[in-house]
Amino acid sequence: MNLNNFNINNFNNLGLNKKLLKIIYNIGYKIPTEIQIKCIPLFLKGKDILAIAKTGSGKTASFVLPILNNININNNLQVLILSPTRELVIQIYNFFNLFIKYLKNIKILSLYGGQNYNIEFNNLKKKPNIVIATPGRLLDHINKKTLYLTDIKILVIDEADEMLHMGFINDVKMIIKNIKVLHQTALFSATMSFHIYKITKNIMNNPKEIILNKNKINLNIFQYFCFVNPKFKVNILINFLETEIFDRLIIFVKTKDFSSKLSFLLEKRGYLSSALNGDMNQNLREKIVLNFRKGLINILVATDIASRGLDISNVNLIINYDLPYNVNSYIHRIGRTGRADNIGKAILFLERKDLKFLNLINRKFNNSIKRINLPNLNTLLNIRFNKILDLIKNNFYKNSYILNFYKKFLNKIINSLNEKEIFDIALSLLILFYEKNFSKISYKDLSKINYRW
């Protein structure tokens, strides 16, 4: 069957067994993505695979499903999956758990830094079939002789480009040296580079290449940049938060300290915000991500630790408050939105000295990154007036005390007021609610300030 010419609109023709197909449809999966269509049949046949596809394209299911299809539950550890961050390990682990609760006797274990060693030691004694791990923690167990790779049949290296970026590739090579038996290797990455090709030659056997995002851009993400004066950067961010419509937003910053500081400032202004950075312990980070996923908070102020491993629906806005370290970092940051065919928006804050970086990423995205104007004074005032009027309306008509005792009285007064008097009342309420923030300096048109420099 030529998969390139075959229009597959379900999972039935990919070679998966009937039991797994039933589980797939029960869970709610209906149509495979392009990477799944091209990858799963090759994986099932035991081929080595080099798969390059954008974030959010369905790469995880491309290896989870064929692994579960081919797993031999009578063997010990036979599948090893390496991933660069704790968040990604947990994400893959949770994805496996969606399926194995319907499958009997498959044991799966996650290993990552920050998790209690004693818990991992005890779980390893139960002889898992599948291990998902960060390279550093896996090497710890190999060196402690608490884990052996003697029976590995399948090795998956997930987010290979990030392995390179984070300096894990030597750890990966050391792990592979400990696999003494012939095995299948699958390498997944969001971007392609010379280094990725070099790795495949050293660790893979004539891999089948599946490259889906070569010379393509993610049309689901509308990308913008704006020039900002560093003196007014926080105020500009606040203004964008008022004018942009979003369900969930991730603001990327460079440092751990500033992520906490900025999140605190947003919380003081009434936003449901939380910081996410590497200084937090694992339990706290998992709790924050869960709250973000549930919508208990809708703004994350994150360092690059969150540019990988967060697969959360309805993240429809990304703001790069601080410049990414490189083009790949930018790609992975904005990849948190526009996932699974949803529409996303990404805004990049730049200073004039950052034009070189803008040109680099614009070439990568075929000059599709457009300039966006800063929110102006009139837009902000209109939004704030409408908020005040909505607040008045909601309280008048939802508060039973006001409704029962004062409705007729208020209606009589409001109906007797002319347009200027109503405007004056709204303006007074606006000043009352925003207090010190309502000043000439605070609400000066920032686009004019930036225009001068």
ZIHU-V899309 format. One record per run of one state. SS is the DSSP state (@ for helix, = for strand, . for the rest). FROM is the first residue (numbers start at 1). TO is the last residue. If there is no record, write none. Layout:
SS;FROM;TO  SS;FROM;TO
This chain:
.;1;11  @;12;14  .;15;17  @;18;27  .;28;33  @;34;44  .;45;48  =;49;52  .;53;58  @;59;70  .;71;78  =;79;82  .;83;85  @;86;100  .;101;107  =;108;111  .;112;116  @;117;124  .;125;129  =;130;133  .;134;134  @;135;143  .;144;153  =;154;157  .;158;159  @;160;165  .;166;168  @;169;177  .;178;183  =;184;189  .;190;193  @;194;203  .;204;207  =;208;211  .;212;220  =;221;227  .;228;229  @;230;243  .;244;247  =;248;252  .;253;255  @;256;268  .;269;272  =;273;276  .;277;281  @;282;294  .;295;298  =;299;302  .;303;303  @;304;306  .;307;314  =;315;320  .;321;326  @;327;334  .;335;338  @;339;341  .;342;343  =;344;350  .;351;351  @;352;364  .;365;369  =;370;371  .;372;376  @;377;398  .;399;399  @;400;416  .;417;418  @;419;437  .;438;445  @;446;452  .;453;453
